[in-house]
């Protein structure tokens, strides 16, 4: 079966590369070279999604594994959740922070830190299930602290299926050390149900975050935002400028945190989904999740109601749009272009940069990082104004 899927994916890849017409819409004027890059990126994403579905997601896609456990999913369609404060209560201050030295670099030290998550299930019916996920009750993070004290910091987080925050692959992939080397203190936070927080019966890191159990997806978003806000508020104690940064799943969590945390100074979201219901309509990566949702009798319009509280496109940011940067891929076939466009339109058009790559192949990353650097430079000017 795996060989068959691999062969089909390879055929798709070759076909797209030859036809160069998979990408039907470019959000900005592009050169012929960028068109080629976008189509290559789109093809690689298509192949990558097929590969992931046939490997790590194969066991998780079984119907009995995806069958929703919590049946009162319409709980999340309550009109009161149109006010995000009713879904995302303010977190309790961190009072039990554990720290141990993980690594000592030339200009900064890296600590493995942890604290009890202050999240509590929103849906009472989810509480019993959540009690079985004790590994998830503790938040873990890697804290990059400059040896020369600095008053600028950022909370960063990873994408779906990301491993332990201590894995060098995670540090490199999420460009954590890039900001640390630029002189920022960085708190790299583990997402719920991932890495150190992965329940023992998970087939892979993050399986229980994004699945056919729609209640758990909504609750995981609430917990992720709660944990990020805790980290932001902890950093705010001794930093004057604190931002949030994440990509993919980390991107939508960053955006949802931006909706809820008014003390945040800025946010950078790479290739972010913005509406769960609209993502499921054309998802290449997690079709088994989509099928499980539909098998539960949830139609598209109903899904929009259920996922309303956890889709940042439904809200406005708690900070100025000038302090938000979105970086999106024109060839992305994991998070299609309609996702960042939807948010960009509803958030009154904050700065957005379109690179010609996708989720896997980041063509144009150098130019995207230049845009990011310019954005950060503007944030640092604000810091100078605060000091002076």
Secondary structure, 3 states (H helix, E strand, C coil): CHHHHHHHHHHHHHHHHHHCCCCCCCCCCCCHHHHHHHHHHHHHHHHHHHHHHHCCCCCCCCHHHHCCCCCCHHHHHCHHHHCHHHCCCCCCCCCCCEEEEEEECCCEEEEEEEEECCCCCCCHHHHHHHCCCHHHHEEEEEEEEECCCCCEEEEEECCCCCCCCCCHHHHHHCCHHHHHHCCCEEEEECCCCCHHHCCCCCCCCCCCCCCCCHHHHHHHHHHHHHHHHHHHHHHHCCCCEEEEEEECHHHHHHHHHHHHCCCCCEEEEECCCCCHHHHHCCCCCCHHHHHHHHHCCCCHHHHHHHCHHHCHHHCCCCCCHHHEEEEEECCCCCCCHHHHHHHHHHCCCCEEEEECCCCCCCCCHHHHHHHHHHHHHHHHHHHHHHHC
